[in-house]
Structures are given as C-alpha cells and as structure tokens.
C-alpha cells in the first residue's frame, strides 16, 4: 500500500478529510521549499502537492503562473524538485508527497529514469495535467514498477464514460477539478461538486479530492462535507507572494501560508 493510500485509509478510520496544500517548488527560491513543506505539515497538511515549474503552465491562473515564473528564474528543474523531496524525507518519512506538473519535463528525463529517481527521493505520486488516459500506459508501467501512484484529474465536463476510463488507470486518489477554467478562478457551486463527486464514486472506490476555487475555511468546509480530500493552492501561493511583494522575508511568507492553512484545517474539521 502506498503512503497516499495509507494516509487516506487512516483518515477514513478517523472520520477526517484530507487537507492537501499545493505550492510551486522553488518559489520564490529553492531554499524556501523544504522549510515550507515542514511548516505546512505542522499546520495540518495530510498530503503535500508540489508543482513542478514549467514554462507553459496552461492549467494555471495568473497567481500560479507567476509562481512558475519565479521558480524557473531561481533555476528550479525537475531534478531539483526531486532533491527537495529527498531533503524533506530526511526528517519526515510519513507525509505523502506528490508532484503536479506537465508531461514535457518527465518525458525529457525519460519515464524509467524519472521513476527510479522519484522512488529514490521518496516521492509517492505523480499528476501530469496533459497526459490523457489513452496515452498513459508507458508512464503508468514505470510508476507501478516503483509502487508510485498516478493521479488523474476529472473535470466538471468529463463524460461518465470517460470517468470510467480514467478511474481504470488511476491510483491513490482522483482529483476533481471543481471549476471550469484555470486554477484560482470562479466560485464554488457546492451542489454541483456534490453531484459530480457522487458520479465519480459510481466508477471508482478511490478517494476523491476536490481542488480549484477553495480559498478559505468556509469554502474548504463546504467541500469537506462531500469529498475525501480538499486541495488548496492559489490562496496559499497568493498569501506568500503578497508578503514578499510587501518587503517581507521568506520566513514571514512561510508563516502567512501556515496561518491560512491552519484556518482551513479548522474549517475542514468543523464539517459534519
């Protein structure tokens, strides 16, 4: 059983919903990321999601696009991100970590090389935004070889038949994108989220985590009524960037993210 599956199993037994913060590795500098990861765990994170910087992050809104630009300017590569995971693992062997990114860096490294390096670093899962289920067999074989999960996105517009194809290839959990459009956009329709999560569960027994549009304790609590996991990204990235833009140092930015995540954790835990 993977660390991700084990964590969801533990949370289900406790009647709790997973909190999954997303941050961009290397934003605003490479030395910033590992201390941030540890602080997010202290503030209630159950699973960590690291964005791999990419020059054309098409699924991202302006907040996270700028974070990708800052991370690339700091020289952050896929290999550097894996080294961050390795450093994190030196003192945290329990918290699951997954990478979210785009196919190009993984393909450039090579599926076999990536899987070996990721497993050696202590990574638990991969979510590639732009590899459809019809083209995933190659990377899936390598991830399965090293016992890593492959996480897939399901959108509000995904037909039921396609959900079934996605579910057949997914492991760890399924990530439901609660909004049409890019990260950080729009407002949640909790009734629609509930309906779509129920539809996904018709095709898979995997946990379902919901992301995009979750910005505070109230929106997180609403999603936690339905989902097995809550993903928050743009709000955290914005909170950190705001501190830096106002002249604050990385330590203050980390504390801003930790404070927001702690509030969101409280909101999730207050859900019935």
WOHU-V440873 format. One record per run of one state. SS is the DSSP state (hx for helix, st for strand, lp for the rest). FROM is the first residue (numbers start at 1). LEN is the number of residues. If there is no record, write none. Layout:
ss={SS SS}
from={FROM FROM}
len={LEN LEN}
This chain:
ss={lp hx lp st lp hx lp st lp hx lp hx lp st lp hx lp hx lp st lp hx lp hx lp st lp st lp hx lp st lp hx lp st lp hx lp st lp hx lp hx lp}
from={1 3 15 18 25 30 43 47 52 62 74 78 90 96 102 103 110 111 122 125 129 133 136 137 146 149 151 152 155 160 170 173 178 190 202 207 212 217 225 229 233 234 246 250 270}
len={2 12 3 7 5 13 4 5 10 12 4 12 6 6 1 7 1 11 3 4 4 3 1 9 3 2 1 3 5 10 3 5 12 12 5 5 5 8 4 4 1 12 4 20 3}
